[in-house]
Amino acid sequence: MKKLTALLLAALLLMSATLPALADVYADAGFIKKIPMKPKYTEAVDNHGTVVTLNYTAHAYALEAMATGDFVWCENAQGGTVKPEIPAGLLPEAGTDIMVEKEVYIYLPYGYDETKDYNVLYLMHGGGDDASYWLGRMGSGTLPVLDRMVDKGEMEPTIIVCPTFYSFPGEDGAAYSFASSVLPCYFWMELKNDVIPLVETTYSTYAKGDVSEENLKATREHRAFAGLSMGSATSLQSAFTHCFDVMAWIGSFSGSLTLPETLENALKSDEYKDLPVKFWYNGNGGNDMAHDEHQAFWQTLLADMPERFTDGENTCWVEFKGGSHAYNCWLPHLYNCLRIFFK
């Protein structure tokens, strides 16, 4: 019996020696693991990136879909968002083009050089905000972190593009507030048809100005998408589900608002089934109102698709103890993504 026990202990020790501890895998990425962020992450550096804006005209794809009466919306397995009712007379007849004027905010890393190729992160705000959130309104917090990461070599020099999923004609979006749960599900059309072509013909990316479908697919490992709250829903409903053929890195902060089968069916499709998931980052706060449904969504994907997702290898769950639905969580989640994306 003693000999058998000794053999079992030896076997267990051998197995544990061959499997890296999950905590070590996350530590190797250099992740921030708790809040508040230490002052070192916002230390001033001499070299600063540049923030610019680009304007464009696009269809209000979500509203055009709603005009038909046949549309999808954000919902989750715990009840989630109720299908919105369309107010009578607000939308035009089905088939009518609804055009909107929009802009994106763009961060060009220090030393941006048109002769070099750059990775691109498309970064989305949350509900009630706009394209200016990350680099404008919260720029005093975001920009020092980005500049320092580039300066210290903690991230690949990356072009960061901040669009908005809000697409309302005219200036009064209040009339279309009923559409909020639909917008993240249709942003993929704008992303593919308008935003990516605009950005990647204007700036030097790995696409090299060729935004044909074939070339965007060939350069997918140099493109990422991340977002917070409703932007997190956008990362799943639009980027992961409809744009995974042109981007390989996804970051979801504070919520999913997505049924597991929505993403599972997309990843099992003929179009996506052979595409590698480079990394899917999931971040939340322990006290975040979106914590439970987001965590349940992530855990379901891990359980249902072990052939596609391995915790600590190409996906993770990072939770800040005491964290809430707030920027002081989202900024370190962004930092973590940039530590691991494009590596």
C-alpha positions in Angstrom: 0.0 0.0 0.0 2.8 2.4 0.9 4.5 1.7 -2.5 1.2 2.3 -4.4 0.7 5.6 -2.5 4.2 6.7 -3.3 3.7 5.9 -7.0 0.4 7.9 -7.1 2.1 10.9 -5.4 4.9 10.7 -7.8 2.5 10.6 -10.8 0.6 13.6 -9.4 3.8 15.6 -8.9 4.9 14.8 -12.5 1.5 16.0 -13.9 1.6 19.2 -11.9 5.1 19.9 -13.1 4.1 19.6 -16.7 1.1 22.0 -16.4 1.8 25.7 -16.0 -0.2 27.3 -13.1 -2.9 29.5 -14.5 -1.8 32.4 -12.3 1.7 32.1 -13.8 0.3 32.2 -17.3 -1.6 35.5 -16.5 1.5 36.9 -14.7 3.6 36.3 -17.8 1.3 38.6 -19.7 2.0 41.4 -17.3 -1.6 42.0 -16.5 -2.9 44.5 -14.0 -4.7 42.2 -11.5 -6.2 44.7 -9.0 -7.4 48.3 -8.8 -6.7 51.1 -8.3 -4.0 51.2 -10.9 -0.6 52.0 -9.5 0.8 55.5 -10.3 3.6 53.9 -12.4 1.1 53.1 -15.2 0.3 56.8 -15.8 3.9 58.2 -15.4 4.5 61.0 -17.8 6.9 60.3 -20.8 8.5 62.7 -23.2 7.0 61.1 -26.3 3.3 61.5 -27.0 1.0 60.0 -29.6 -1.4 62.1 -31.6 -5.2 62.1 -31.6 -7.0 63.0 -34.9 -10.5 62.6 -36.2 -11.9 61.4 -39.5 -15.4 62.1 -40.8 -17.6 59.9 -43.0 -21.1 59.2 -44.2 -22.7 55.8 -43.5 -26.1 54.0 -43.5 -28.0 53.8 -40.2 -27.9 50.1 -40.7 -29.8 49.2 -37.5 -32.6 51.6 -38.2 -32.9 50.4 -41.7 -33.2 46.8 -40.4 -35.8 47.9 -37.8 -37.9 49.5 -40.6 -38.4 46.1 -42.0 -39.7 44.7 -38.7 -37.3 41.8 -39.0 -34.3 42.5 -36.8 -32.1 41.1 -34.0 -31.3 42.7 -30.7 -29.1 42.2 -27.6 -30.3 39.6 -25.1 -28.8 37.1 -22.7 -29.8 33.8 -21.1 -30.7 35.4 -17.8 -33.6 37.5 -19.3 -31.7 40.4 -20.7 -33.1 43.0 -23.0 -36.7 42.8 -24.2 -37.3 43.2 -27.9 -37.9 46.9 -28.5 -41.2 48.1 -29.8 -41.0 50.4 -32.9 -43.0 53.7 -32.4 -45.5 54.2 -35.2 -44.4 56.6 -37.9 -40.8 57.2 -36.6 -39.1 55.0 -39.2 -39.4 55.3 -43.0 -40.7 52.6 -45.2 -38.7 49.4 -45.5 -36.0 49.8 -48.2 -35.5 53.5 -47.6 -31.8 54.6 -47.1 -31.2 56.3 -43.8 -27.9 58.2 -44.0 -25.9 59.7 -41.1 -22.8 61.8 -40.7 -20.3 60.3 -38.3 -16.7 60.6 -37.0 -14.0 58.4 -35.5 -11.3 59.4 -33.0 -7.9 57.9 -33.8 -4.7 57.5 -31.7 -1.5 57.4 -33.8 1.4 56.2 -31.6 4.5 58.4 -31.2 6.8 58.0 -34.2 4.0 57.0 -36.6 5.7 56.4 -39.9 3.8 55.9 -43.1 6.6 53.6 -44.4 5.8 51.1 -41.5 2.8 48.8 -41.0 0.7 49.1 -37.9 -1.7 46.9 -36.0 -5.2 48.4 -35.4 -7.4 48.1 -32.4 -11.0 49.2 -32.9 -12.2 50.4 -29.4 -15.8 51.0 -28.5 -17.4 53.1 -25.7 -20.5 52.1 -23.7 -24.2 53.2 -23.7 -24.9 56.9 -23.6 -21.4 57.9 -24.8 -19.9 58.6 -28.2 -16.7 58.3 -30.3 -14.9 60.8 -28.1 -15.1 58.7 -24.9 -11.7 56.9 -24.8 -9.5 59.5 -26.4 -11.4 62.7 -25.8 -13.6 62.9 -22.7 -11.5 60.3 -20.8 -8.3 61.2 -22.7 -6.5 62.6 -19.7 -6.6 59.1 -18.2 -6.2 57.0 -21.4 -3.5 58.9 -23.3 -0.8 58.8 -20.6 -1.3 55.0 -20.3 -1.0 54.5 -24.1 2.0 56.8 -24.4 3.8 55.1 -21.6 3.1 51.6 -23.0 4.5 52.6 -26.3 7.5 54.3 -24.7 8.3 51.3 -22.5 7.8 48.7 -25.2 4.9 47.2 -23.3 2.6 47.2 -26.4 3.1 46.9 -30.1 2.9 50.3 -31.7 -0.8 50.3 -32.5 -3.3 52.6 -34.2 -6.4 52.8 -31.9 -9.7 53.7 -33.6 -12.7 54.8 -31.5 -16.0 54.8 -33.4 -19.6 54.9 -32.1 -22.4 52.4 -32.6 -24.9 55.2 -32.3 -26.3 56.0 -35.8 -29.2 58.4 -35.8 -30.2 60.8 -38.6 -30.1 64.5 -37.5 -29.1 65.6 -34.1 -31.9 64.3 -31.9 -31.0 60.7 -31.0 -33.5 60.8 -28.1 -36.3 59.9 -30.4 -34.5 56.6 -31.2 -33.6 55.6 -27.7 -35.8 52.5 -28.2 -33.1 51.2 -30.7 -30.3 51.0 -28.1 -30.5 47.2 -27.8 -30.4 46.8 -31.6 -27.4 49.1 -32.5 -24.6 46.8 -31.2 -26.0 43.9 -33.4 -25.7 45.9 -36.6 -22.5 47.8 -36.1 -20.6 45.1 -37.9 -22.0 46.4 -41.2 -20.7 49.8 -40.6 -17.4 48.4 -39.3 -16.8 46.4 -42.5 -18.3 48.7 -45.1 -17.3 52.1 -43.7 -14.9 52.3 -40.7 -12.2 49.8 -41.6 -12.0 51.0 -45.3 -11.8 54.6 -44.1 -9.1 54.0 -41.6 -7.0 51.5 -43.5 -6.9 53.5 -46.7 -5.9 56.6 -44.7 -3.2 55.2 -42.4 -0.5 52.7 -42.8 -1.7 49.3 -41.6 -0.9 45.7 -42.6 -3.6 46.0 -45.2 -1.3 48.4 -47.1 -4.3 50.3 -48.4 -5.9 47.3 -49.9 -9.3 46.9 -48.2 -10.6 44.1 -50.4 -12.4 41.3 -48.6 -9.6 38.9 -49.5 -6.8 41.1 -48.2 -8.7 42.0 -44.9 -9.1 38.3 -44.3 -5.4 37.7 -45.0 -4.4 40.4 -42.5 -6.9 39.5 -39.7 -4.2 38.8 -37.1 -3.2 42.5 -37.2 -6.7 43.7 -36.3 -8.6 43.7 -32.9 -11.8 44.9 -31.4 -12.6 45.7 -27.7 -15.4 47.5 -25.9 -17.1 48.2 -22.6 -20.7 47.6 -21.5 -22.8 48.1 -24.7 -19.5 48.2 -26.5 -18.7 44.8 -25.0 -22.0 43.6 -26.5 -20.8 45.1 -29.7 -17.5 43.1 -29.4 -19.6 39.9 -29.3 -22.7 40.7 -31.4 -20.8 42.5 -34.2 -17.0 41.9 -34.1 -16.8 38.3 -33.0 -20.0 37.1 -34.6 -19.7 38.9 -38.0 -16.2 40.2 -38.3 -14.1 37.3 -37.0 -12.9 36.7 -40.5 -11.1 40.0 -40.5 -10.0 40.3 -36.9 -8.5 37.7 -34.5 -8.4 39.5 -31.1 -11.4 40.4 -29.1 -11.8 42.2 -25.7 -15.1 42.3 -23.8 -15.3 44.5 -20.7 -18.4 44.5 -18.4 -21.1 42.5 -20.0 -22.1 40.2 -22.9 -25.9 40.8 -23.6 -25.5 37.9 -26.0 -26.9 34.4 -26.1 -24.1 31.7 -26.0 -25.6 30.0 -29.1 -25.2 33.2 -31.1 -21.4 33.1 -30.8 -21.2 29.3 -30.9 -23.1 29.1 -34.1 -20.9 31.7 -35.7 -17.7 29.9 -34.7 -19.1 26.6 -36.0 -20.0 28.0 -39.3 -18.1 27.0 -42.5 -16.7 30.6 -42.7 -15.2 30.6 -39.2 -14.7 27.0 -38.1 -11.0 26.9 -39.1 -10.1 30.4 -38.0 -7.9 30.5 -34.9 -8.9 32.6 -31.9 -5.7 34.5 -31.1 -7.1 35.8 -27.8 -10.5 36.7 -26.3 -10.0 38.8 -23.2 -12.9 39.1 -20.7 -12.8 41.7 -17.9 -15.2 42.7 -15.2 -15.4 44.0 -11.7 -16.6 42.0 -8.7 -19.4 44.4 -8.0 -20.2 45.2 -11.6 -23.9 45.1 -12.4 -23.0 43.1 -15.6 -20.7 40.6 -13.8 -22.9 37.6 -13.4 -24.4 37.4 -16.9 -21.0 38.1 -18.5 -19.2 35.5 -16.4 -22.0 32.9 -17.1 -21.7 33.6 -20.8 -17.9 33.2 -20.8 -18.1 30.0 -18.7 -20.7 28.5 -21.1 -18.4 29.1 -24.1 -15.5 27.4 -22.3 -17.7 24.4 -21.4 -19.4 24.1 -24.8 -16.3 24.8 -27.0 -13.2 23.3 -25.4 -11.8 22.8 -28.9 -11.8 26.6 -29.5 -11.2 28.1 -26.0 -8.6 27.3 -23.4 -8.5 29.4 -20.3 -5.1 31.0 -19.9 -4.0 30.3 -23.4 -6.4 32.1 -25.8 -8.9 33.4 -23.4 -9.1 34.7 -19.8 -11.4 36.1 -17.2 -9.9 39.0 -15.2 -11.9 40.3 -12.3 -11.0 43.3 -10.2 -12.1 42.8 -6.6 -14.5 45.6 -5.6 -14.6 46.9 -9.1 -17.9 48.3 -10.5 -19.3 49.4 -13.9 -16.7 52.2 -14.2 -13.7 53.6 -16.1 -11.3 52.8 -13.2 -11.9 49.1 -14.3 -12.1 49.6 -18.0 -8.8 51.4 -18.3 -6.7 48.6 -16.7 -8.7 46.1 -18.8 -7.6 48.1 -21.9 -4.0 48.0 -20.6 -4.2 44.2 -20.2 -5.5 43.8 -23.7 -2.7 45.8 -25.2 -0.2 43.8 -23.3 -1.4 40.6 -25.0 -2.9 41.6 -28.3 -0.7 41.2 -31.4 1.9 39.2 -29.5 
